[in-house]
Each structure stands twice: as structure tokens, then as C-alpha cells.
Amino acid sequence: MEHKDTITIDDLARIVQNGFLKIDEQFNVLGADVAELKTDVSELKTDVAELKRTVDTIEANLNKKVDKIEYNTLEYRVERLEKASAV
């Protein structure tokens, strides 16, 4: 004859409670991970905004530089024309 272990209601309650505790621990870990991801995304948003401002500044400076080069080129051409017409 086989001897089977019997499970009492208290044993079953402990098993279920332990299962719920493990699930609760997993949710706590997941919650911490989600909070960390939110922080990381927030930092990335800040970094991207700063990069956009930097790119805008670089573009503005580049446009000024191009305008300066065009100005110098035109100024040089005008000087040459003035010298040629004075002769």
C-alpha cells in the first residue's frame, strides 16, 4: 500500500501565500525597472533637447560664416573693380 502525503488547508494556504509573495516580489522588481526606465527616458529627452539647441546654434553660426565669406568675396571683387576703373 502506498503512503500519500496529505495536504491540509493550512498547507495549501501557505503554498498560495508563498506564490502570491513571489509574484509581489516580481512586481516590485518590475516597478523598480520601470521607474529606472522612466528616469533614463527623461534624461534622454533632456539630452536630445540640448543637442537640438546645439545644432541650431551651429547652423546659425555656419550661416553667419557663409555670409561672412560671401561678403569678403564681394568686397574683394568691388575693390578690384574700383582699382580697374581708376586706371
HELIX and SHEET records of a PDB file:
HELIX    1   1 ILE A    9  ALA A   86  1                                  78    
END                                                                             
